Amino acid sequence: AQSVSQHNHHVILSEAASLELGCNYSYGGTVNLFWYVQYPGQHLQLLLKYFSGDPLVKGIKGFEAEFIKSKFSFNLRKPSVQWSDTAEYFCAVNAGDSSYKLIFGSGTRLLVRP
Amino acid sequence: EPEVTQTPSHQVTQMGQEVILRCVPISNHLYFYWYRQILGQKVEFLVSFYNNEISEKSEIFDDQFSVERPDGSNFTLKIRSTKLEDSAMYFCASGGNQPQHFGDGTRLSIL
């Protein structure tokens, strides 16, 4: 069965610090990978996605993620975080099956201190 | 940008009662989903719906759960006889193919 692991449950950073959130998945076939963000009181929003092609994908708000197939990883990065990045971040995978269902990681709560 | 809308935002129900959670997916999307998130846990897939039928369901989606698209716009999740452990945030999502767009969720509290 597919699974997704996010290693950091809580991350606290100061503004302008660099961010990297880990995500590993278990599935041997072709996968589509996503990062979603949930700001306090809001719905899940897509940050970025990887389907194929360049393994370094850029998303909204200065976020990027790198797909490393050999490591089954899809880590999220941002060079310089802002207070407004305080949110919960979810990595998700689907294996391209007929339902396109998403399997989520447990999420990482990011707190950015001003 | 079109949005997925869910009602109500919060539902409080006595154990054993039926509850219906409502969703209006994005109009030109073809795939519809329900997910849930128990407090402190990860978001879990419940069911997917395509072409007016369930395309996949998880182990969580037992006989107490059902989904329906009663008209061209609404997509509902019914829990027939709620249990305490059904207390969670329920998210509706829709996707033309992928990726999925999510609603704000319905917080279901079972007393």
Chai-1 contact restraints between the chains, C-beta under 6 A:
chainA,res_idxA,chainB,res_idxB,connection_type,confidence,min_distance_angstrom,max_distance_angstrom,comment,restraint_id
A,F34,B,P99,contact,1.0,0.0,6.0,A-B,restraint_1
A,H43,B,F102,contact,1.0,0.0,6.0,A-B,restraint_2
A,H43,B,G103,contact,1.0,0.0,6.0,A-B,restraint_3
A,H43,B,D104,contact,1.0,0.0,6.0,A-B,restraint_4
A,L44,B,F102,contact,1.0,0.0,6.0,A-B,restraint_5
A,L46,B,P99,contact,1.0,0.0,6.0,A-B,restraint_6
A,K49,B,P99,contact,1.0,0.0,6.0,A-B,restraint_7
A,S99,B,S48,contact,1.0,0.0,6.0,A-B,restraint_8
A,S99,B,S55,contact,1.0,0.0,6.0,A-B,restraint_9
A,S99,B,E56,contact,1.0,0.0,6.0,A-B,restraint_10
A,Y100,B,Y31,contact,1.0,0.0,6.0,A-B,restraint_11
A,Y100,B,Q98,contact,1.0,0.0,6.0,A-B,restraint_12
A,K101,B,F45,contact,1.0,0.0,6.0,A-B,restraint_13
A,K101,B,S48,contact,1.0,0.0,6.0,A-B,restraint_14
A,K101,B,E56,contact,1.0,0.0,6.0,A-B,restraint_15
A,F104,B,K42,contact,1.0,0.0,6.0,A-B,restraint_16
A,F104,B,V43,contact,1.0,0.0,6.0,A-B,restraint_17
A,S106,B,K42,contact,1.0,0.0,6.0,A-B,restraint_18
